[in-house]
Amino acid sequence: MDFEFTPEQIQVRDMVREWAQREVAPFIREWDAQGEYHPEIYRRMGELGLLGLPIPERYGGGGFDYVALALVCEELEAVDTFLRVAISVHVGLNSLTLLQWGTEEQKQRWLVPQARGEKLATFALTEPGAGSDAGHIQTRAVRNGDSYVLNGEKMWISLANTADHFLIFATLDPTLGHRGLCAFMVERGTPGLTTGSIHGKLGVRAGDTGWISLQNVRVPAENMIGEPGEGFKIAMSAIDQGRFTVAAGACGLIRACLEASVKYCHERQAFGQEIGRFQLVQQMIAKMVRGYETSRLLVFRAAELKNRGIRNTRETSLAKWHACDCAFEAANDAVQIHGAYGYSSEYPVERYLRNARGAVIYEGTREIHTLLQAEYALGYRVDKPLRCPQPPAQGYETLAMRS
């Protein structure tokens, strides 16, 4: 592996860092406290080209590779998790899925405007009674002539109230389990599709999280992504992409915890010296450094496999599991270092802790990843080759000039 970033990767990383620090960081404490999400931020991300970052130029994207995508996710989450969530859902779960599984007509219809930032997209798999057990979702799809009629409920859907395009999973027959799943693209405004917000979240309060209700939603048969019964494979490949962005973002959260803690260690004195002089405080700082460096290595390992078009379910799972656990530990230690102030919104570390907790659950719980890694090691799980989208190593100028 080459651990040197290209000038183009550095340029886009620095552009995103500067934008997020300028346009989001000064306001995030208020947005988080009020539980407000701001759709104009998503529009601005589209104008910058972030919503099409790894999509090939021929489909309206920037043509960047997965290392650049990881760097962007890190910079966004270093400011707040809701920014990275938008990339995870719109790019990782939806757009890259269309790139991998969609027909040419479907790509032109949905992927191109998404990559250009003209339309916002989301991914709807989770239901009130089905999360990790994705093979047993209850949303039904019934064939009716040249259409399918969808009925069901989706829960914990990021961008539910702002997305224009929805990648929705439904079953043709619940008795078939994962073999009955299908994937459909549905557009906002389709009769019978309604959305609403979820309030009272522990973290990611500045993000749009909600529910989707499907009541006799008629979808043309050509809106199906892949073939009937391929929905589970499509969902799992999409989640591989989503997990990668979550892992990369967790690196940014660890770094934010480290930077805030180092700053406070130099400012705060106890017993006549900076608290950074105390060995138990240094131990927590050292753990953050270790977590940041090891998490990044796992993320970039997965990125290299993705750049080569090689299936990386195992590697991405490990990166997501490790990075999210390290982010939660870093945030917890950051609160401890800040003492009573860490328990207050006066400092950002309490927000980091609340945001970090969610990532240990979504995109595969800690327990799911534990089982995955054990089954790989024991030989109980062996991956079959699967189509992986491979972005071109060209076209960097498309995004880098938009800052």
N, C-alpha and C positions, 0 to 999 in steps of 0.2 A: 504493500500500500504506500501511496505517496501522501505524506502528511503535510505537504506544502499546499496552501490554498492558491488558486490562480488569481491573477489581478482582478478578473471579472467577479469571482466569488467574494473577494474582499470588498470590491466596490459596492455590490448589492448589499452585503452585510452592513457596511457602514452607512449606506443610504437608509436602510430600514431602521437602524439604531437611531440615527439622527431624527428621522421622522417620528418615531414612536416616542422618543424623549421630548420632542417639541410639541406634538399635537395631542398626546394622550397622557403622558406622565403628570403634567401639572393639574389634571382634572380627575385622575382616577380615584383618588381618595373620596371625593364628593360623589362621583358616579357609583362607586361601590357602596357607600353609606346609604344612598338613596335607592339602590337597587335599580338604577336606570341603565337601559341600553340605548345606544345612539346609532341608528342606521346610517347616519352620514359617515361614520368611521368606516363602515364596510364599503361604502361608495368610494371613499378616498383610497382604500386599499386596492380597489379595482382600478382606479385611475393610475396608481403607481405600478400596476402590473402584477401585484402580488397574488391575485386570484387566478392567474394563469401561469405562475412561475415555472413549473416543470412541464407544461404542456407544449408540444412542438409548435413551431411558428406557423406551420401550415394550418393549424387549427386555432390560430389567434393568440397563442401563448408566447412565453418568453424563451422557451427552449433551454432553460437552465437544468442542471443535473440535480441529483438528490443530495449532494453535499451542500449545494447552495440552498436547497429547500431546508435542510437541517439548520444551517446558519440563520436563515430567516426566522424559523420557528423559535430558535433560541433567543434571538433578539426581541421578538414580540412578547414572549412569555416573561422575559426579564422585566418588562414593564407591567404587563398583567396577562393573566391566563386567558381572558376572553378574546384577546387578539389572536393568540395561537389557535384557539378553538375554531375560529372562523376558517383558518387555513386547513385545519384537520378535517372539518366537515365539508366545506365547499370543494377544496382541492383533493384531499386525501381520500375521502369516502365517496365523493360523487364524481368529480371530473376525471380523476385517474381511472375510476371504474368504467366510465363511458369510453375513455381512451382504450381500455383493455378489452371491453366486451361489446361495445356498441357497434352497430353497422355504420357505414359511411354516411348514410342519410341521417341517422340519429346523431352522429357527431356534428354534422353540419347544423342540425336543428337546435341542439342543446349545448354541445360542448363549446362550439365557437363563441356564442355570446357569453358563456360562463368564463371562458378563458380571457376574453376581452374585458371582463368586469362589468358587462352590461346587465347580466342577470346573476342573481345569487342563488346558490343551490344547497340542498341539505340531503340527509340520509335518514330513513325512517325504518328501523328494524325493531327496536325495543318496544315492548308493550307493557301495560300495567301488570300482567302476569307472566311475562317472558323477557328475560334479559340474557343471562349466560346460556340458558336453554333455548337458543334461537331456533332450533329445529321444531319447536312446538308452539310457534306463534299461532294466534287464532284469527287474525285478519283473513277474510275469505276473498278469493277471486273466482267468480263464476262466469264461464263463457256464455255469451249471449250474442249470437250472430257474429258480426265482425268486431265485437267489443268484449271487454271483460268488465264485470260490475264488482266493485270493491266495497266491502263493509268491514269495519273494525276500528280499533283505537290504537294510537301510538303515543308513547310517553317518554319524557326526558329527551326531547328532540331539540338539539341546538339549532338556532336560526329558524325555529318553527314559524315565528311571526313575521320574519323579514324575507324568507326565501321565496324565490319565484318558481323554482323547480324542486320537485320532491322525488327522490329515488325511494320508492315504497315497496316493501316486501310483503307478500301475501301467499297463502297456501291454496292450492287447488283442492286439497283434501287433507284435513287434519290427521287422518289415520295413516297417511303416508310418511309422516314425520318430515325429516329434512328433504326427502325425495319429492315432496309436493310443493316446495317453495318456488316462487317466481318473483321476478323483479320488474317493476313498472316505473316509467317516468310519468309524473303527473304534474301539471302546471297549475299554479295558483289561479283561482277563478273558475276552476272546473266545478260545476254544480255538485253539491254534497260534501265538498272538502272545506272544513273549518279548522281554525287553529286558535289556541289560547295560551296564556302565559302561566308558568309555574312560579309561585311566590314562596318566600320563606326559605330559600336555599341557604345552606351554610356558606358556600363559596361561589366564586365566579358570578358575583352579583351584578356585575356590569355587562354580563352577557345575556343574550336572548335564549332562554330555555323554555320549552313549552310542550304542548300536546297537540295531536292531530286527530280529528274525528273524520271518519269516512262513512258516509251514509249514502248508499246506492250511487257511488261515484263511477260513472261510465268512462272507461278508458279504451281508446282504439287498440286493437290487437297489435298494431305496429309500434305501440309504445312499450311493448315488452322488451326488456334487455336480455339478450341471450335466448335460450330455448325454454319451453315449459319444463319445470323440474330442475333447472340449473341455478335457481335462486340461492341455494345454500352455498354453492361454490363461489358464486358472484359475491355474496355477502362476506364470506371468509377472506377472499382476496382483497376486497375493499377494506376490511378491518386490518389486514396486514399493512396497508398504506396508512390508515388512520393511526395505528399503533406507532408507526415510525415517527409521525409528526408529534405525537404525544411524548415519546421518548426524547426527541430533540428539544421540545419545549421544556421538558423537565430540567434539562441542562441549564436553560436560562433561569429557571426558578432557583436552582441550587446556587448559581452565580450571584443572583440578586441577594439571596440570604447571606452569602459569604461577604459580598461587598458592604451590605448594611451592617453586618456584625463587626467587620474589621473597622469600619468608620466609628461605630459606637465604642469599640474597645479602646480606641485612641482618645475619645472624648470623655469617657466616664472614668472617674478615679474612685478608688476605695482603698482604705488603709494606706493612704499616702502614695499610691502609684496607679498607673493605668491598669484597668482590669485585664488587659491583654497580657500582662506580666504573670498572671496566675496560671499555673499549669493546667488546671481543670478547664479553664476557659480556652487555653491553647489546644487542649485535646478536642474540644468541639470544633474549633476552627480547622484543625487538621483533618477531621472527619469530613468536613465540607469540601476541602481541597481534594481529598481522596475520592469522594463521591462524584465530584464534578469531572475529574480527569478520567476515571474509569467509565463513567456513563458516556462521556463523549467518545471514547474509544469504541464502545459497543455500538453507538449510533453510527459512527463513520464506517465501521465494519459493515453494518447493514446497508449503508448508503452505497458502498462500493459494489456490493452484490446487486443492488437494484440498478446501478448504472450499467452493469454488465448483463442485465436481463435474467438473472439467476434467481430462482425461488429462494426466499429468505425468511420463511415463517418462523423457523427456530431462532434465527439470529435476531429478528425483530422482536419476537416475544421476550427474549432475554434482555434486550436493550430496554424495552418498555418496563418490564418488571423491575429491573435493577435501578433505572433512572428515577422512576416514580417513587420507589421506596427511599432512595437516597434524598430525593427532594423533600419528602415528608419528614425525614429525620433531620435534614438541614434546617427546615422551617421550625421544627420543634426546638432544636438547639438554639436557633436564632432568637426565639422568644425567651428561652432560658437566659441567654447572654444579656438580653435587654432587661431582664428582671421584671419589675412591675410595669415599666414602660412598654415592654413587649406585649403586655396584656391589653394595651390601649391602642386605639387607632391613630394616636399621635405619631407612631412609627409604623412603617409598612409591614413589619414582620408578622403581625397578627393576620393580615390579609394573605400573606404568603402561606401561612399555616392552613388557613381555611381553604384556599385554592388548591394547595397540594393534596389535601385529603381526598378530593374527588377523583383525581387521576389514579389513585390506588384502586378505584372501583371501575371506572369506565374504560372502554376498549379492552376488556378482559380483566377480571378482578385479579388481585394478587394470588388468590387460590387457584384460579384457572391457569395462570402462568406457571405456578409451582408444579401443577400436574403435567402441563405440557413438557416442561423441561425434564421432569423425571421420566416420562414416557419415552422421550427421545433417547435419554441416556440408557434406559433399559431395553430399548429396541422394540417397544410396543407400538411406537408411532414412527412411520417412515413416510416422508412426503413424496408425492408423485410430481413430475414436472408440471408446471402450470404457466400459462401465458403471463408474462410480466411486462408491463409497459416500460420501454427503455427510452428516455428522453435523449435528444440529439446533443452532442457536445459542441453546439454552435448556436449562433443567434443571440449571444449575450447582450449585444448592444440594444436590443429591443427594449429591455427593462431598464438597463443601467442609465439610460439617458433621460428617464422620466422623473427623476428626483427634482 
